[in-house]
Amino acid sequence: MIVADAMTPGADLVTVSLPGGRKDALEYLQEDRFSSVPVVKQTDDGEQYRGLVSREDLIANPTEDQLALLMREVPTVHPDDDVREVARVVRETGARRLPVVDGDDETELVGIVTVTDVISAIAHGEVETDATCGEVAASAVTTVYAGAPLTVAERQLAFAEVPYAVCLDDDCEVAGMLTEVDVLDVARIVEGEEATGDSIADQDDDWKWESVKAIGSRYLPTRNVEIPSEPVSRFMTADVLSVYGAQTVREAAQEMVRNDVEQFPLMDGGDLGGVVRDVHLLEAV
């Protein structure tokens, strides 16, 4: 299966244009629940692809507003590449959405291919594998207490550099799942002012001229991402689906597509034994 058969074509893509601001990207990420949005620029030669801006970028850089400084370069693929090449690039770089480019200078954005597209190909048998969930699962699991403030949980996700956490109750039993999407859904931009102190010229200052003296406090506009401090339990998904070790990767992929999720806890005799993320399934390709 080639990328052109799996990707979302350019005509169906949501993009943001340079110059632009944080709110342009945040709107699409919240409303359409994308993990990232392509950034393009209109030129005399037409629209050119420049990079991606992700939900992680917005949360990690709360004071930056310009898309040009928020976006990042990611690997690209071509429409005639095999989807196994997509799986390889994702495994090696951690990128979840790969722009599909064409043209002599490779700046024509013809589509986006994602981890979910490869998972869908596995689910439909278009990419063969006989691996099991137990063979690809990760034993290290990021967890968070369901009663912890969401602000604390968001920091845990950031430090762990993963987009999910398994939520545990008072008895250390699995109570739910929290994802970056859950956090972004309730994040909002807060604008205000920050005092920089009094600007007062002394008599001996070289830059003082004529009768300029105290001109009062100066304020700079500020911008931040505000996340609610209520308990994680208010925002997590409580009805958590799980997989078991002997379950096939294809079956797990089918469950991911059917339920629109990116990870499952791996349960072993009723105990949490690991986690199976969509990127883990790519290891079987």
N, C-alpha and C positions, 0 to 999 in steps of 0.2 A: 504494500500500500504506500503510495507516495503522499507527500505533504499536501499537494494541491487537492487531493481527495478528502483530506481530513480537516483542513484549515477553515476558519471563517473568512470568506472572501472580503477584499477591501471595501466593496460597495456596502457591506453590512457592518463595517466597523464604526465604533464611536471613537473619535479622536479629539484632542485639544490642540489649539494652534498657538504658535509663538507670534508675538509676545502674548503671554497670558498669565493668570494668577492661580494661586492655590485653590480658590473657590471654584474655578472652572473644573479642575480635576476632582475635587472633593464631591461635587454634585453628582458626577457620573459614577464615582466609586460607591457612593452611598445608595443612589437610586437604582443602579444597575447591578450592584454587588460584584463588580469586577475587582480583580486583585491589582490591576494596573491598567493604564490608558496610554496608547501611543501618542507621541507628541510630533506634530508636523509643522512645516513652515511653508507658506506660500511664496514662491519665487517666480521670476520671469519664465522659468522653464517648467512651471507647474508645481504641484505639491510634492515636497520632499520629506522623507522620514528623518527624524532627528534623534529620537530616543523614547524611553518609557518613563512615566512617573507612577509610582506604586503607593499603595496605602501605607506601607512601612516608611516610605520616604516622607510622607506628610506627617506622620506621627513622630518620627525621629527628628524632624526639623521644623518645630512648631512656629519659629519666628521668621522663617523664610517664606516669601510670597511669590517670587518669580519662578515660573515653570522652568526657565532656562537653567536655574541653579538647583532645582529640585529633581529634574529628570536625570536619568542615568543611561549609559550605554549598555546594551545587552547583546549577547550573540544573536546572529541572524541565520536563517536557513533559506534555501531556495525551493520554489514550488515543486521541482522534480526530484528533491531529496526523498529518501525512504524515511518512513516514520521512525524506524529504528535509529536513524541519525538524530532525530529529535530526542528520543529517549537517552541516547548517549550524551548529548549536549546538556540536557537537564541534569543528569546524574553528575556530570563533571563540574558544572557551573552553579547549580542550584536555581537557575532561572526557570520560572514557571510558565512564562508566556514568551514565545519567540516570534519576533516579526519575520514575516516572509517577504523578502525583497527580490526585486528583479531589475532589469535595465543595465545599461553599460556601467553606470556608476553605483549600482546597487542602492539607490535611494528611493526607488519606486516601491511604495508599500502596497503589496498585492494581497496581503492577508495576515492573519495571526494564527499560529498553531499553539495549542496549550497542552499542559499535562492532561487536562480533562479530555481533550481530543484523542490522545493516545490511549487513555483509559477506556474511552468509548470503543476504540478499535479493538482493544483486548476483549472487552465485554461481548462484542459482536463476532468474535472469532476471526477478525481480519489480521490479527497478529497472533501467531501460535505460541503457546507456552503451556507446560504441564507442571509448573511449579506450584507449591502450596503456600498458604499464608505463613505457616510456621517457618518456612525457609527464608522468607524475605522480611519478617517482622523485626522491629527494633526492640530490644529489651529495655533500653533506657527510655523512660516515660516522663514527660513534663507534667507535673500535677500542681494543683492549687486548691486551697481550702475553699469550699463553697461559701463560707461565711466571711471570707476576706473581702476588703473593699475592692471594687473593680480597678481602682487606680493602682493598687498593689499588684493585682493580677496582670495588668497591662505591662508593668515593669518586669514581671517574671517572664512574660512572653518575649519581651525585648532582649533581656539578658540571655535567655535560653536560645534565642534566634530560631524559634519555631512558631508556626502560626496557630498553635492549638495548646490547650491544657486539659487534661482529664481532671474533673472536679470531684473532690472527695468530701464526704460528710464527716460528722463527729466521730463515727466509727471506722473511718478510713475505708468506707465502701464507696464504689463509684456512684456518684450522684448526678453527673451530667458531663457536658463537654462545652468548653468555651473556646471560641476562635477569634482571630483578628477581625473577621467580618462582624462579629457580635459587638466588639469594642468600637469599630468604626461606625456602626449603625447609630450609636448614641453619642459619638464625639461631635463637638461643635466648635466653631471658630469664635473666639472671644477677642474683641478689640477694645483697647483702652489707652491709657497714657502712663508713662513712667517718668517720674521726676528725675532730673539730672542735677539738681541743686541750683543755688543762686549764682547768677552771672553778675559779678560785681568787679568793677575796675578800681584798682588802687591808684593813688595819686602818682606813684612812680612807675606804673606799668607803661612799657613802651608803646603798647597798642592803644592806650587810652588817648582819646582826642577830644578837644574842646571840653564840653561840660558833661560828657557821658559818664554816668555813675552807675548805681544799681539799676538793672533793668528787669529785676524780678526772676522768678524761677522759670527754668526752661523745661518743657515736656516733650518727650518723643513718643510717637504713636507705637503701641505694642500690639502684638498679635500672638495668640496662643491657642493650643488645642485643649479644650476642657473636657474631661472625662468624669462621669458621675462617680461618686464615692460610695454608692450603695453596695450591698453585698453581691458577690458574683452570682449567687443563686437567682437573682432577679433577671439576669441577662443570659445565663447559660441555657443550653438545650438539655432538658431533663430526661427526655425519652431517648436514651442512647442505644443505638444499634451496635452489635459487637460481632466479631468473627472468632473462629477457633482454628487451631493450628493445622488440622488436616483439610480445612476448606481450601479449594483451589483458588489461585490468583484470578482466574477468569470469573469464578463465582463472586469473589470480592469486588471485582471491577463492575460486575452487573449490579451489585447492591449499591455501589457508589453512584453509578449513573441513575439508578432507579430512585434513590433517596437524595440525590444532589448533595453529597457530603464528600469530604476529602480525607477522612481518617476514621478508623474504627479501633476501639480498644480490643486487644487480643485477650480473651478470657481462657483461663486454664483451670478447669474444675471449680469454677465460681470465683477464682481469684484473678486479679489483674496481672497478666503475664507479659504484656508488651503493648505495642501499638503498631498498626498497619496503616501507613499513609499512602496516598496515591503514588508519591514518588518512589516508595518502596516497591510497588508493583512493577515499576519500570525496570527494576533490576532483573526481572524475569524475562525481559524482552531480548 
